[in-house]
């Protein structure tokens, strides 16, 4: 578990003391990468994901890449990162007797969605998704847009609840 930082283009730079070396005998190795970095993860360990707090979505947008069979003879490694989480975006407009002023400080909740899981840094899989709760989705102050980073799910029963700040309805 070594910290590397994206700099620009297609380059990463290492943190002090985190240089990675190929085996001298020419044997092949795999490169596994994830973002955001977590120093407490043991080599090929599990990372706890918690999406209940949506205030810093960059910290929730989990990326994963794996490249296999590299050795010292071909040292460049291409990491094709993929999103491991799901993203919900909504555009909200007033209607049915509501004005733009009514949407100010709108609260958007996603109910019944799992909020915690374990992420395997070995293969990018998510497991132990068994904590359904209410997630308050990040919403603009004027109430016209809302965005959330959530655990991917197939099926299930979920609901969105929109609460107007002005009336509580």
C-alpha positions as CSV (number, residue, x, y, z in Angstrom):
1,X,0.0,0.0,0.0
2,X,2.1,2.9,-1.3
3,X,1.0,6.5,-1.7
4,X,1.3,7.9,-5.2
5,X,-0.1,11.2,-6.3
6,X,-1.5,12.2,-9.7
7,X,0.4,15.1,-11.1
8,X,-0.7,15.8,-14.7
9,X,-1.3,14.1,-18.0
10,X,-0.7,10.4,-17.3
11,X,1.9,10.7,-14.6
12,X,2.0,9.8,-10.9
13,X,4.6,10.8,-8.4
14,X,5.6,8.9,-5.3
15,X,5.7,10.1,-1.7
16,X,8.9,9.9,0.2
17,X,9.9,6.3,0.9
18,X,7.3,4.8,-1.4
19,X,9.4,3.8,-4.4
20,X,8.3,0.6,-6.0
21,X,10.9,-1.7,-7.5
22,X,10.5,-4.6,-9.9
23,X,11.9,-8.0,-8.8
24,X,15.5,-8.3,-9.9
25,X,14.9,-11.9,-11.2
26,X,12.5,-10.6,-13.9
27,X,9.4,-12.3,-12.4
28,X,6.1,-10.7,-13.2
29,X,4.0,-8.6,-10.8
30,X,0.6,-7.1,-10.7
31,X,-0.2,-3.4,-10.0
32,X,-3.4,-2.6,-8.1
33,X,-4.4,1.0,-7.4
34,X,-7.3,2.7,-5.7
35,X,-8.3,6.3,-4.9
36,X,-8.6,7.9,-2.4
37,X,-5.6,6.5,-0.7
38,X,-5.9,5.2,2.8
39,X,-2.7,4.6,4.8
40,X,-4.4,2.2,7.2
41,X,-5.1,-0.4,4.6
42,X,-2.9,-3.4,4.8
43,X,-1.4,-4.9,1.7
44,X,-4.4,-6.3,-0.4
45,X,-6.7,-5.5,2.5
46,X,-10.2,-4.3,3.0
47,X,-11.3,-0.7,3.1
48,X,-14.5,0.4,4.8
49,X,-16.7,2.5,2.7
50,X,-19.3,4.8,4.3
51,X,-21.4,7.1,2.1
52,X,-23.7,8.4,4.9
53,X,-21.9,11.8,4.9
54,X,-22.1,13.3,1.4
55,X,-20.3,16.6,2.3
56,X,-17.0,15.6,0.6
57,X,-18.0,13.7,-2.5
58,X,-14.4,13.5,-3.8
59,X,-13.6,11.3,-0.8
60,X,-16.5,9.0,-1.7
61,X,-15.8,8.6,-5.4
62,X,-13.8,5.4,-5.1
63,X,-11.6,4.5,-8.2
64,X,-10.0,1.1,-8.8
65,X,-7.4,-0.2,-11.4
66,X,-5.6,-3.4,-11.9
67,X,-2.8,-4.3,-14.4
68,X,-1.3,-7.7,-14.4
69,X,1.9,-9.4,-15.6
70,X,4.4,-6.5,-15.6
71,X,8.1,-7.0,-15.2
72,X,11.4,-4.9,-15.3
73,X,11.7,-5.5,-19.1
74,X,8.6,-3.4,-19.8
75,X,8.5,-1.0,-16.8
76,X,5.7,1.4,-17.8
77,X,2.3,0.5,-16.2
78,X,-1.0,1.7,-17.7
79,X,-3.7,2.0,-15.0
80,X,-7.2,2.1,-16.4
81,X,-9.2,3.4,-13.4
82,X,-12.9,2.7,-13.2
83,X,-15.5,4.1,-10.8
84,X,-16.5,1.6,-8.1
85,X,-19.4,3.7,-6.8
86,X,-22.7,5.0,-8.4
87,X,-23.6,8.6,-9.0
88,X,-27.0,10.1,-8.8
89,X,-27.7,13.5,-10.3
90,X,-31.0,15.4,-10.4
91,X,-32.1,18.6,-11.9
92,X,-35.1,20.0,-9.9
93,X,-37.5,22.6,-11.2
94,X,-40.5,24.2,-9.5
95,X,-43.9,23.2,-10.6
96,X,-47.5,22.4,-9.4
97,X,-47.8,25.7,-7.5
98,X,-44.1,25.9,-6.4
99,X,-41.9,28.9,-7.2
100,X,-38.1,29.0,-7.4
101,X,-38.1,30.7,-4.0
102,X,-39.9,27.6,-2.5
103,X,-36.9,25.4,-3.6
104,X,-34.4,27.4,-1.5
105,X,-32.6,25.1,0.9
106,X,-34.5,22.0,-0.4
107,X,-33.6,18.8,1.5
108,X,-33.3,15.6,-0.6
109,X,-33.1,12.3,1.1
110,X,-32.5,8.8,-0.3
111,X,-34.1,6.3,2.0
112,X,-33.4,2.5,2.3
113,X,-30.1,2.6,0.5
114,X,-27.1,0.8,2.1
115,X,-24.5,3.3,3.5
116,X,-21.6,1.0,4.4
117,X,-19.6,-1.7,2.7
118,X,-16.2,-3.4,2.6
119,X,-14.1,-2.7,-0.5
120,X,-11.4,-5.3,-1.5
121,X,-8.2,-3.6,-2.6
122,X,-7.2,-7.0,-4.1
123,X,-10.0,-7.2,-6.7
124,X,-12.2,-4.1,-6.4
125,X,-15.3,-5.9,-5.1
126,X,-17.8,-4.6,-2.6
127,X,-19.2,-6.8,0.1
128,X,-21.1,-6.6,3.4
129,X,-23.6,-4.1,2.1
130,X,-26.2,-4.5,4.9
131,X,-26.7,-1.1,6.5
132,X,-29.7,0.5,5.0
133,X,-30.3,4.1,6.2
134,X,-31.3,7.5,5.1
135,X,-28.7,9.5,3.0
136,X,-29.1,13.2,2.8
137,X,-28.0,14.0,-0.8
138,X,-25.9,17.1,-1.4
139,X,-28.2,19.7,-2.8
140,X,-27.5,23.3,-4.1
141,X,-28.7,26.2,-1.9
142,X,-31.2,27.2,-4.6
143,X,-32.6,23.6,-4.6
144,X,-32.3,23.1,-8.4
145,X,-29.6,20.4,-8.4
146,X,-28.8,17.5,-6.3
147,X,-26.0,14.9,-6.5
148,X,-25.0,11.8,-4.5
149,X,-22.3,9.2,-4.5
150,X,-23.8,5.9,-3.4
151,X,-23.0,2.2,-3.2
152,X,-24.0,0.4,-6.5
153,X,-27.1,-1.8,-6.1
154,X,-29.2,-4.1,-8.2
155,X,-32.8,-4.0,-7.3
156,X,-34.2,-3.1,-3.9
157,X,-36.8,-0.7,-2.7
158,X,-35.6,2.9,-2.3
159,X,-37.4,6.2,-2.1
160,X,-36.5,9.8,-2.5
161,X,-38.0,12.3,-0.1
162,X,-37.9,16.1,-1.0
163,X,-38.6,18.4,1.9
164,X,-39.2,22.1,1.4
165,X,-37.4,24.3,3.9
166,X,-40.1,27.0,3.8
167,X,-43.1,24.8,4.8
168,X,-41.6,21.5,5.9
169,X,-43.8,19.7,3.3
